[in-house]
């Protein structure tokens, strides 16, 4: 659940959740999901909600780690 729906993934180039990939996969009628995993650096958590065609994320990463967030079909405003 934490890997597929919330999208909490290990970056193979920085094992042990030193660098975290957050890549949620919403779908199947889910409108909310929250997941967490305890890493050797601390708690990694990701939550998402979908309303009015927009996704809202809450992400917590431990101190001394980094994360990359990739949202499906995301577009940056210029």
TASUL-V676943 format. One record per helix or strand. SS is the DSSP state (A for helix, B for strand). FROM is the first residue (numbers start at 1). LEN is the number of residues. If there is no record, write none. Layout:
[[SS,FROM,LEN] [SS,FROM,LEN]]
//
This chain:
[[B,8,3] [B,19,4] [B,32,8] [B,42,10] [B,54,7] [B,66,4]]
//
